[in-house]
């Protein structure tokens, strides 16, 4: 079968103006909870898009760790590609692909580094093996073999077997402060429902319906 022949109808629901909320994060939280209750695999997974100094975009999957009206939180190695690119250009885009619900959410905003206290609070909430992995992996750097990485992990595990790890200074979080959020609900015959929220300089949100 040709790829161009693969198609289906989207018929799980509609998004109407009466379902919209004054603040887009309120609607986002509702959709996120819907995905959790529907047992969508990895409901907090999001694509994070950044741009390097040459204007080349790159994307990767990261897990959302908190969300509020202030923004969307995620954590990473500060030596990673995304962190380096954000240090040069803090414009960022997030994408939540809830395809099992025939829904998508797109977020555009500015990435701000979290405080040391915020980083520590989340770091110590992680399982200890995850803390060790943060130390063992120099994210985005080349490694000769998986065995080399695992050896370093085991060495750290033995070293800190009875000790509390410090918060690594090369690891931390970002808050994505949004200025635009779009909600997409699949519709029959490709007549999808799309609503885009935009925030003005005073911090007020307004929405408009977009053509599919």
KOLTORMAR-990528 format. One record per residue: residue number from 1; x negated, y, z of N, C-alpha, C, CB in turn. Coordinates in Angstrom, 2 decimals. Glycine has a CB too. Layout:
BEGIN
     i       nxx       nyy       nzz      caxx      cayy      cazz       cxx       cyy       czz      cbxx      cbyy      cbzz
   NUM         X         Y         Z         X         Y         Z         X         Y         Z         X         Y         Z
...
***
This chain:
BEGIN
     i       nxx       nyy       nzz      caxx      cayy      cazz       cxx       cyy       czz      cbxx      cbyy      cbzz
     1     -0.84     -1.20      0.00      0.00      0.00      0.00     -0.88      1.25      0.00      0.95      0.00      1.23
     2     -0.51      2.23     -0.80     -1.21      3.50     -0.83     -0.91      4.29      0.44     -0.82      4.31     -2.08
     3     -1.90      5.00      0.94     -1.69      5.82      2.12     -0.58      6.84      1.90     -2.98      6.53      2.51
     4     -0.45      7.30      0.67      0.58      8.31      0.39      1.99      7.75      0.52      0.38      8.87     -1.01
     5      2.10      6.42      0.58      3.42      5.79      0.70      3.81      5.50      2.15      3.45      4.50     -0.09
     6      2.89      5.76      3.08      3.19      5.53      4.49      3.95      6.73      5.04      1.89      5.27      5.31
     7      5.19      6.51      5.44      6.01      7.58      5.98      7.12      7.01      6.82      6.59      8.45      4.86
     8      7.71      7.82      7.66      8.86      7.41      8.47      9.66      8.64      8.84      8.40      6.64      9.73
     9     10.83      8.41      9.36     11.65      9.51      9.85     11.31      9.80     11.32     13.15      9.17      9.70
    10     11.43     11.05     11.70     11.28     11.45     13.09     12.67     11.74     13.64     10.33     12.71     13.23
    11     13.09     10.95     14.59     14.50     11.06     15.02     14.68     10.89     16.53     15.33     10.02     14.30
    12     13.65     11.19     17.31     13.75     11.01     18.76     14.39     12.20     19.47     12.39     10.77     19.34
    13     14.57     13.31     18.78     15.19     14.44     19.46     14.99     15.75     18.72     14.64     14.57     20.84
    14     15.44     16.82     19.36     15.30     18.16     18.81     14.83     19.09     19.93     16.65     18.66     18.19
    15     14.30     20.22     19.54     13.94     21.26     20.49     14.71     22.51     20.09     12.39     21.53     20.52
    16     15.58     22.97     20.98     16.41     24.13     20.71     16.04     25.27     21.64     17.91     23.78     20.85
    17     16.52     26.47     21.31     16.19     27.64     22.11     16.69     27.51     23.55     16.77     28.89     21.47
    18     17.80     26.83     23.75     18.33     26.72     25.12     17.43     25.86     26.02     19.74     26.12     25.09
    19     16.55     25.06     25.41     15.62     24.24     26.19     14.33     24.97     26.51     15.32     22.96     25.44
    20     14.10     26.13     25.90     12.87     26.86     26.13     12.90     27.53     27.51     12.66     27.91     25.04
    21     11.72     27.77     28.05     11.58     28.39     29.36     10.89     29.74     29.20     10.78     27.47     30.32
    22     11.05     30.61     30.20     10.46     31.95     30.10      8.94     31.88     30.05     10.91     32.82     31.27
    23      8.36     30.93     30.79      6.90     30.73     30.75      6.62     29.40     30.07      6.27     30.77     32.19
    24      5.75     29.36     29.06      5.53     28.12     28.31      4.95     26.99     29.16      4.62     28.38     27.16
    25      4.21     27.30     30.20      3.63     26.24     31.03      4.73     25.45     31.74      2.65     26.83     32.05
    26      5.84     26.08     32.04      6.97     25.37     32.65      7.48     24.28     31.71      8.10     26.34     33.01
    27      7.65     24.62     30.43      8.07     23.64     29.44      6.99     22.59     29.23      8.42     24.33     28.12
    28      5.73     23.01     29.22      4.63     22.06     29.06      4.67     21.01     30.18      3.27     22.79     29.07
    29      4.87     21.44     31.40      4.91     20.50     32.53      6.07     19.52     32.38      5.03     21.26     33.86
    30      7.20     20.01     31.88      8.34     19.13     31.65      7.99     18.06     30.62      9.57     19.94     31.19
    31      7.36     18.48     29.52      6.99     17.53     28.47      5.93     16.55     28.96      6.49     18.27     27.22
    32      4.99     17.04     29.75      3.96     16.16     30.30      4.60     15.11     31.20      2.91     16.98     31.08
    33      5.54     15.53     32.06      6.21     14.57     32.93      7.02     13.57     32.12      7.12     15.30     33.93
    34      7.67     14.04     31.04      8.40     13.12     30.15      7.46     12.05     29.61      9.06     13.89     28.99
    35      6.26     12.45     29.21      5.28     11.51     28.65      4.81     10.51     29.71      4.08     12.28     28.07
    36      4.61     10.99     30.93      4.21     10.10     32.01      5.29      9.07     32.30      3.89     10.91     33.28
    37      6.53      9.53     32.40      7.65      8.63     32.70      7.91      7.65     31.56      8.91      9.43     32.99
    38      7.60      8.06     30.32      7.77      7.18     29.16      6.60      6.23     29.00      7.95      8.01     27.90
    39      5.62      6.33     29.91      4.43      5.48     29.89      3.65      5.62     28.58      4.83      4.02     30.10
    40      3.57      6.85     28.09      2.70      7.13     26.94      1.26      6.87     27.36      2.89      8.61     26.43
    41      0.48      6.12     26.57     -0.93      5.87     26.93     -1.70      7.18     27.07     -1.60      4.97     25.87
    42     -2.43      7.31     28.16     -3.26      8.49     28.41     -2.49      9.80     28.17     -4.49      8.46     27.52
    43     -1.44     10.05     28.93     -0.63     11.25     28.70     -1.39     12.56     28.91      0.58     11.24     29.59
    44     -2.49     12.52     29.69     -3.26     13.74     29.93     -4.39     13.94     28.93     -3.83     13.72     31.33
    45     -4.52     13.03     27.97     -5.58     13.15     26.96     -5.28     14.32     26.03     -5.73     11.84     26.16
    46     -6.31     15.10     25.74     -6.14     16.25     24.85     -7.39     16.40     23.99     -5.87     17.55     25.66
    47     -7.18     16.86     22.79     -8.30     17.20     21.92     -8.77     18.61     22.29     -7.90     17.11     20.41
    48    -10.08     18.74     22.48    -10.68     20.04     22.78    -11.51     20.45     21.57    -11.55     19.99     24.08
    49    -11.19     21.60     21.00    -11.89     22.09     19.81    -12.72     23.33     20.17    -10.89     22.41     18.67
    50    -14.00     23.29     19.79    -14.89     24.43     19.98    -15.61     24.71     18.66    -15.92     24.15     21.12
    51    -16.34     25.81     18.63    -17.04     26.23     17.40    -18.48     26.57     17.74    -16.33     27.45     16.73
    52    -19.43     26.09     16.92    -20.83     26.37     17.20    -21.25     27.72     16.60    -21.72     25.25     16.66
    53    -22.54     28.04     16.77    -23.05     29.34     16.33    -22.99     29.53     14.83    -24.46     29.52     16.80
    54    -22.85     28.44     14.07    -22.76     28.53     12.62    -21.31     28.50     12.12    -23.53     27.40     11.98
    55    -20.37     28.52     13.06    -18.97     28.48     12.69    -18.43     27.10     12.42    -18.76     29.32     11.50
    56    -19.21     26.05     12.75    -18.78     24.67     12.53    -17.92     24.20     13.71    -20.01     23.75     12.35
    57    -16.64     23.87     13.47    -15.80     23.36     14.55    -16.19     21.93     14.91    -14.32     23.43     14.16
    58    -15.97     21.55     16.16    -16.10     20.15     16.57    -15.00     19.86     17.58    -17.52     19.87     17.19
    59    -14.60     18.58     17.63    -13.50     18.17     18.49    -13.88     16.91     19.24    -12.22     17.94     17.67
    60    -13.24     16.74     20.41    -13.41     15.53     21.20    -12.21     15.39     22.13    -14.76     15.55     22.00
    61    -12.02     14.17     22.65    -10.93     13.91     23.57    -11.42     14.09     25.01    -10.35     12.48     23.37
    62    -10.68     14.87     25.78    -11.00     15.13     27.19     -9.69     14.97     27.97    -11.62     16.58     27.39
    63     -9.80     14.66     29.27     -8.61     14.50     30.09     -8.28     15.80     30.83     -8.79     13.36     31.09
    64     -7.04     16.21     30.74     -6.54     17.35     31.50     -6.51     16.98     32.98     -5.14     17.80     31.00
    65     -7.04     17.85     33.85     -7.11     17.52     35.28     -6.21     18.39     36.14     -8.52     17.64     35.76
    66     -5.70     19.47     35.61     -4.72     20.28     36.33     -4.17     21.31     35.36     -5.36     20.98     37.59
    67     -2.98     21.80     35.67     -2.38     22.85     34.84     -1.49     23.72     35.72     -1.57     22.25     33.64
    68     -1.57     25.01     35.49     -0.73     25.98     36.19     -0.53     27.16     35.26     -1.37     26.42     37.56
    69      0.20     28.16     35.72      0.39     29.34     34.89     -0.93     30.06     34.62      1.38     30.30     35.55
    70     -1.95     29.75     35.45     -3.26     30.36     35.25     -4.03     29.70     34.11     -4.08     30.29     36.53
    71     -3.75     28.41     33.83     -4.45     27.75     32.74     -4.57     26.25     32.88     -5.79     28.32     32.61
    72     -5.31     25.66     31.94     -5.49     24.22     31.81     -6.92     23.87     32.22     -5.18     23.73     30.35
    73     -7.11     22.88     33.12     -8.43     22.56     33.65     -8.98     21.26     33.10     -8.39     22.50     35.15
    74    -10.30     21.27     32.78    -11.02     20.04     32.47    -12.45     20.19     32.95    -10.98     19.72     30.94
    75    -13.16     19.06     33.05    -14.52     19.04     33.58    -15.45     18.35     32.59    -14.56     18.33     34.96
    76    -16.74     18.74     32.65    -17.70     18.18     31.70    -19.13     18.42     32.18    -17.50     18.81     30.30
    77    -20.07     17.74     31.55    -21.48     18.03     31.75    -21.76     19.39     31.09    -22.40     16.88     31.14
    78    -22.40     20.27     31.81    -22.64     21.62     31.28    -23.74     21.65     30.21    -23.02     22.55     32.41
    79    -24.38     20.48     30.00    -25.34     20.37     28.91    -24.75     19.73     27.67    -26.53     19.58     29.36
    80    -23.46     19.43     27.72    -22.78     18.79     26.59    -22.62     19.77     25.43    -21.41     18.23     27.02
    81    -22.29     19.22     24.28    -22.09     20.07     23.10    -20.99     21.09     23.33    -21.76     19.21     21.87
    82    -19.87     20.64     23.89    -18.75     21.57     24.07    -19.09     22.70     25.03    -17.52     20.84     24.57
    83    -19.81     22.36     26.12    -20.18     23.39     27.09    -21.16     24.39     26.48    -20.79     22.76     28.34
    84    -22.12     23.89     25.70    -23.08     24.79     25.04    -22.37     25.70     24.04    -24.18     23.98     24.33
    85    -21.43     25.14     23.30    -20.71     25.96     22.32    -19.83     26.99     23.02    -19.85     25.07     21.41
    86    -19.23     26.61     24.15    -18.40     27.56     24.89    -19.22     28.68     25.52    -17.61     26.84     25.96
    87    -20.49     28.40     25.81    -21.35     29.45     26.37    -21.65     30.52     25.33    -22.65     28.84     26.89
    88    -21.56     30.15     24.04    -21.81     31.10     22.96    -20.52     31.72     22.42    -22.55     30.40     21.83
    89    -19.44     30.95     22.50    -18.14     31.40     22.00    -17.08     30.74     22.86    -17.95     31.07     20.47
    90    -16.47     31.49     23.76    -15.53     30.89     24.71    -14.10     30.77     24.19    -15.53     31.68     25.97
    91    -13.91     31.02     22.90    -12.60     30.75     22.30    -12.43     29.24     22.13    -12.44     31.47     20.93
    92    -11.26     28.73     22.47    -11.06     27.28     22.52     -9.63     26.94     22.12    -11.37     26.73     23.93
    93     -9.45     25.72     21.63     -8.11     25.23     21.30     -7.95     23.83     21.87     -7.87     25.23     19.75
    94     -6.75     23.56     22.41     -6.40     22.24     22.94     -5.24     21.68     22.12     -6.02     22.31     24.45
    95     -5.19     20.36     22.02     -4.08     19.71     21.33     -3.67     18.46     22.08     -4.46     19.36     19.86
    96     -2.39     18.36     22.42     -1.84     17.21     23.12     -1.03     16.38     22.13     -0.97     17.65     24.35
    97     -1.50     15.17     21.77     -0.86     14.37     20.71      0.11     13.33     21.27     -1.92     13.67     19.88
    98      1.26     13.77     21.73      2.24     12.83     22.29      3.09     12.23     21.17      3.14     13.54     23.35
    99      2.42     11.48     20.28      3.09     10.98     19.08      4.19      9.97     19.39      2.08     10.37     18.15
   100      4.03      9.22     20.51      5.07      8.26     20.87      6.38      8.97     21.21      4.60      7.40     22.04
   101      6.28     10.22     21.60      7.47     11.03     21.89      7.85     11.91     20.69      7.21     11.92     23.14
   102      7.07     11.77     19.61      7.23     12.63     18.43      7.11     14.09     18.82      8.60     12.37     17.74
   103      6.11     14.36     19.68      5.86     15.71     20.17      4.37     16.03     20.09      6.37     15.86     21.61
   104      4.09     17.32     19.92      2.72     17.83     19.99      2.77     19.19     20.69      2.08     17.95     18.56
   105      1.68     19.52     21.37      1.52     20.86     21.93      0.14     21.36     21.55      1.72     20.86     23.49
   106      0.09     22.59     21.05     -1.18     23.23     20.68     -1.38     24.46     21.56     -1.19     23.62     19.16
   107     -2.59     24.60     22.11     -2.92     25.71     23.01     -4.13     26.44     22.46     -3.19     25.19     24.46
   108     -4.08     27.76     22.38     -5.23     28.59     22.04     -5.51     29.52     23.21     -4.99     29.39     20.72
   109     -6.79     29.66     23.56     -7.11     30.53     24.68     -8.59     30.77     24.83     -6.56     29.94     25.93
   110     -8.95     31.20     26.04    -10.32     31.52     26.40    -10.73     30.59     27.54    -10.48     33.02     26.81
   111    -11.94     30.01     27.45    -12.44     29.11     28.49    -13.27     29.89     29.50    -13.27     27.97     27.87
   112    -12.92     29.73     30.79    -13.66     30.36     31.87    -14.23     29.28     32.78    -12.75     31.34     32.68
   113    -15.48     29.43     33.23    -16.07     28.47     34.14    -15.39     28.54     35.51    -17.58     28.72     34.27
   114    -15.22     27.37     36.12    -14.66     27.30     37.46    -15.73     27.64     38.50    -14.08     25.91     37.72
   115    -15.28     27.97     39.70    -16.19     28.31     40.78    -16.87     27.06     41.32    -15.43     29.04     41.90
   116    -17.95     27.26     42.07    -18.65     26.14     42.71    -17.72     25.37     43.63    -19.88     26.65     43.49
   117    -16.88     26.09     44.36    -15.95     25.44     45.29    -14.93     24.58     44.54    -15.22     26.48     46.14
   118    -14.43     25.09     43.41    -13.47     24.31     42.62    -14.13     23.06     42.06    -12.89     25.17     41.48
   119    -15.37     23.21     41.59    -16.09     22.05     41.06    -16.29     20.99     42.13    -17.44     22.47     40.48
   120    -16.72     21.42     43.32    -16.97     20.48     44.41    -15.70     19.77     44.84    -17.59     21.21     45.60
   121    -14.62     20.49     44.92    -13.35     19.89     45.35    -12.93     18.75     44.42    -12.25     20.95     45.40
   122    -13.06     18.99     43.12    -12.68     17.91     42.20    -13.73     16.79     42.18    -12.48     18.47     40.79
   123    -15.01     17.16     42.20    -16.07     16.15     42.11    -15.92     15.11     43.23    -17.46     16.81     42.19
   124    -15.66     15.55     44.45    -15.57     14.63     45.57    -14.24     13.90     45.62    -15.80     15.36     46.85
   125    -13.30     14.28     44.77    -12.04     13.53     44.68    -12.17     12.34     43.73    -10.90     14.45     44.20
   126    -13.27     12.28     42.96    -13.49     11.20     41.99    -14.01      9.95     42.71    -14.48     11.65     40.89
   127    -13.74      8.76     42.14    -14.37      7.55     42.68    -15.89      7.69     42.64    -13.92      6.29     41.88
   128    -16.57      7.05     43.58    -18.02      7.23     43.68    -18.74      6.79     42.41    -18.56      6.47     44.87
   129    -18.27      5.71     41.77    -18.92      5.27     40.53    -18.80      6.33     39.44    -18.30      3.96     40.04
   130    -17.69      7.07     39.43    -17.55      8.15     38.45    -18.50      9.30     38.78    -16.10      8.66     38.42
   131    -18.71      9.55     40.07    -19.69     10.56     40.47    -21.09     10.16     40.00    -19.67     10.76     42.01
   132    -21.41      8.88     40.21    -22.72      8.37     39.79    -22.90      8.47     38.27    -22.90      6.91     40.24
   133    -21.83      8.18     37.54    -21.90      8.25     36.08    -22.20      9.66     35.61    -20.59      7.76     35.46
   134    -21.67     10.65     36.33    -21.95     12.05     35.97    -23.44     12.36     36.10    -21.14     13.01     36.86
   135    -24.09     11.76     37.10    -25.53     11.94     37.27    -26.32     11.16     36.23    -25.95     11.51     38.68
   136    -25.86      9.96     35.92    -26.63      9.07     35.04    -26.63      9.52     33.59    -26.09      7.67     35.13
   137    -25.54     10.14     33.15    -25.39     10.48     31.74    -25.75     11.93     31.44    -23.96     10.21     31.29
   138    -26.70     12.12     30.57    -27.01     13.45     30.04    -26.17     13.62     28.77    -28.57     13.62     29.75
   139    -24.94     13.99     28.98    -23.92     13.95     27.93    -24.37     14.65     26.65    -22.64     14.60     28.43
   140    -24.11     13.99     25.54    -24.40     14.46     24.18    -25.88     14.32     23.80    -23.99     15.91     24.05
   141    -26.73     13.84     24.73    -28.14     13.64     24.40    -28.36     12.22     23.86    -29.03     13.89     25.65
   142    -29.32     12.03     22.96    -29.59     10.69     22.42    -30.07      9.73     23.52    -30.63     10.76     21.29
   143    -29.74      8.46     23.38    -30.23      7.41     24.28    -30.59      6.20     23.43    -29.16      7.05     25.38
   144    -31.72      5.57     23.73    -32.21      4.48     22.89    -31.28      3.28     22.90    -33.60      4.05     23.34
   145    -30.83      2.88     24.10    -29.95      1.71     24.21    -28.96      1.92     25.33    -30.78      0.42     24.45
   146    -27.85      1.17     25.28    -26.87      1.20     26.37    -27.50      0.64     27.65    -25.60      0.38     26.00
   147    -28.41     -0.34     27.48    -29.06     -0.95     28.65    -29.85      0.10     29.46    -30.00     -2.10     28.19
   148    -30.48      1.04     28.77    -31.24      2.08     29.44    -30.33      2.94     30.31    -31.98      2.96     28.41
   149    -29.18      3.28     29.77    -28.20      4.06     30.53    -27.71      3.28     31.75    -27.02      4.44     29.63
   150    -27.41      1.99     31.55    -26.90      1.17     32.65    -27.96      0.97     33.73    -26.43     -0.17     32.12
   151    -29.22      0.86     33.33    -30.30      0.73     34.31    -30.38      1.96     35.20    -31.65      0.50     33.60
   152    -30.28      3.14     34.57    -30.32      4.38     35.34    -29.12      4.47     36.27    -30.35      5.58     34.40
   153    -27.97      4.03     35.81    -26.77      4.03     36.64    -26.96      3.13     37.87    -25.54      3.57     35.82
   154    -27.49      1.92     37.66    -27.69      0.98     38.76    -28.72      1.51     39.75    -28.13     -0.38     38.23
   155    -29.76      2.17     39.25    -30.78      2.74     40.14    -30.17      3.82     41.03    -31.95      3.32     39.33
   156    -29.34      4.64     40.46    -28.66      5.68     41.24    -27.69      5.07     42.24    -27.91      6.65     40.32
   157    -27.03      3.98     41.82    -26.08      3.31     42.70    -26.79      2.76     43.94    -25.36      2.17     41.95
   158    -27.98      2.22     43.75    -28.76      1.71     44.88    -29.27      2.87     45.76    -29.95      0.86     44.38
   159    -29.73      3.93     45.12    -30.29      5.07     45.86    -29.24      5.73     46.76    -30.85      6.11     44.89
   160    -28.01      5.82     46.26    -26.96      6.51     47.02    -25.95      5.54     47.62    -26.24      7.50     46.13
   161    -26.37      4.29     47.83    -25.46      3.28     48.36    -24.82      3.71     49.67    -26.20      1.96     48.55
   162    -25.59      4.33     50.53    -25.09      4.75     51.84    -25.18      6.26     52.03    -25.85      4.05     52.96
   163    -25.24      6.97     50.90    -25.37      8.42     50.98    -24.28      9.10     50.16    -26.76      8.86     50.48
   164    -23.99     10.32     50.55    -23.06     11.15     49.79    -23.83     11.88     48.70    -22.32     12.16     50.72
   165    -23.31     11.84     47.49    -23.98     12.52     46.39    -23.76     14.03     46.49    -23.47     11.99     45.04
   166    -24.73     14.82     46.07    -24.49     16.26     45.95    -23.72     16.54     44.66    -25.83     17.06     45.98
   167    -23.10     17.69     44.58    -22.44     18.07     43.32    -23.55     18.46     42.34    -21.42     19.27     43.54
   168    -23.63     17.80     41.19    -24.71     18.13     40.23    -24.57     19.56     39.71    -24.70     17.15     39.05
   169    -25.69     20.25     39.61    -25.64     21.64     39.13    -25.45     21.71     37.62    -26.91     22.37     39.52
   170    -25.55     20.56     36.95    -25.36     20.52     35.49    -23.97     20.03     35.11    -26.43     19.62     34.85
   171    -23.04     20.08     36.05    -21.69     19.55     35.83    -20.68     20.53     36.39    -21.52     18.13     36.48
   172    -19.57     20.70     35.71    -18.56     21.63     36.22    -17.33     21.67     35.33    -19.14     23.01     36.35
   173    -16.43     22.56     35.70    -15.15     22.63     35.00    -14.90     23.95     34.30    -14.04     22.37     35.96
   174    -13.89     23.92     33.44    -13.44     25.10     32.72    -11.93     25.26     32.90    -13.81     25.02     31.21
   175    -11.51     26.49     32.98    -10.08     26.80     32.94     -9.80     27.47     31.60     -9.66     27.74     34.14
   176     -8.90     26.88     30.84     -8.50     27.46     29.56     -7.32     28.38     29.82     -8.14     26.34     28.50
   177     -7.57     29.68     29.72     -6.52     30.68     29.93     -5.83     30.91     28.58     -7.12     32.03     30.51
   178     -4.57     30.50     28.45     -3.93     30.52     27.12     -3.36     31.89     26.76     -2.82     29.49     27.07
   179     -3.37     32.17     25.46     -2.65     33.33     24.94     -1.65     32.91     23.87     -3.65     34.37     24.36
   180     -1.71     31.63     23.47     -0.74     31.11     22.50     -0.52     29.62     22.77     -1.24     31.33     21.03
   181      0.74     29.21     22.81      1.09     27.81     23.02      2.24     27.46     22.07      1.49     27.53     24.52
   182      2.04     26.41     21.27      3.08     25.96     20.34      3.59     24.58     20.72      2.53     25.94     18.89
   183      4.92     24.43     20.67      5.58     23.16     20.92      6.19     22.65     19.61      6.68     23.30     22.03
   184      5.90     21.38     19.32      6.34     20.75     18.06      7.14     19.50     18.40      5.13     20.40     17.14
   185      8.36     19.42     17.90      9.20     18.23     18.05      9.56     17.72     16.67     10.48     18.54     18.89
   186      9.23     16.47     16.39      9.50     15.91     15.07     10.99     15.94     14.72      8.99     14.50     14.99
   187     11.28     16.18     13.45     12.67     16.23     12.99     12.86     15.42     11.73     13.09     17.67     12.75
   188     14.09     15.02     11.48     14.40     14.22     10.30     14.09     15.00      9.03     15.87     13.79     10.31
   189     13.66     14.26      8.00     13.35     14.84      6.68     12.27     15.93      6.78     14.61     15.41      6.05
   190     11.40     15.78      7.78     10.28     16.72      8.00     10.75     18.12      8.39      9.43     16.80      6.74
   191     12.01     18.25      8.82     12.51     19.55      9.28     12.26     19.64     10.79     14.04     19.73      8.94
   192     10.99     19.72     11.15     10.57     19.70     12.55     10.97     20.98     13.27      9.06     19.49     12.65
   193     11.07     20.89     14.59     11.30     22.06     15.42      9.97     22.54     15.97     12.29     21.75     16.58
   194      9.65     23.81     15.71      8.40     24.41     16.18      8.70     25.77     16.82      7.37     24.57     15.01
   195      8.22     25.93     18.05      8.34     27.22     18.73      6.96     27.63     19.21      9.36     27.15     19.91
   196      6.59     28.86     18.90      5.28     29.39     19.27      5.46     30.52     20.28      4.50     29.88     18.02
   197      4.82     30.35     21.45      4.78     31.41     22.46      3.50     32.22     22.29      4.86     30.81     23.90
   198      3.61     33.54     22.42      2.44     34.41     22.40      2.51     35.36     23.58      2.35     35.20     21.06
   199      1.34     35.60     24.20      1.27     36.48     25.37      0.75     37.84     24.96      0.38     35.87     26.46
   200      1.40     38.90     25.42      0.95     40.25     25.09     -0.10     40.71     26.10      2.14     41.23     25.07
   201     -0.74     41.86     25.87     -1.80     42.33     26.77     -1.36     42.52     28.21     -2.35     43.63     26.26
   202     -0.08     42.70     28.46      0.44     42.87     29.81      0.73     41.52     30.49      1.70     43.72     29.78
   203      0.53     40.44     29.75      0.74     39.12     30.33      2.14     38.56     30.15      0.43     39.16     31.76
   204      2.98     39.24     29.37      4.34     38.76     29.13      4.36     37.81     27.93      5.30     39.95     28.88
   205      5.20     36.78     28.02      5.30     35.78     26.96      6.58     36.01     26.13      5.30     34.36     27.56
   206      6.45     35.84     24.83      7.59     35.86     23.91      7.42     34.72     22.93      7.69     37.24     23.16
   207      8.55     34.18     22.45      8.47     33.04     21.53      9.17     33.35     20.22      9.09     31.81     22.17
   208      8.79     32.57     19.21      9.45     32.66     17.91      9.50     31.25     17.31      8.71     33.66     16.95
   209     10.54     30.99     16.54     10.63     29.73     15.83      9.79     29.81     14.58     12.10     29.37     15.49
   210      9.06     28.72     14.27      8.24     28.65     13.07      8.84     27.68     12.08      6.81     28.23     13.43
   211      8.63     27.93     10.81      9.01     26.96      9.78      8.19     25.68      9.98      8.79     27.54      8.34
   212      8.78     24.51      9.67      8.03     23.25      9.86      6.91     23.09      8.85      8.98     22.05      9.77
***
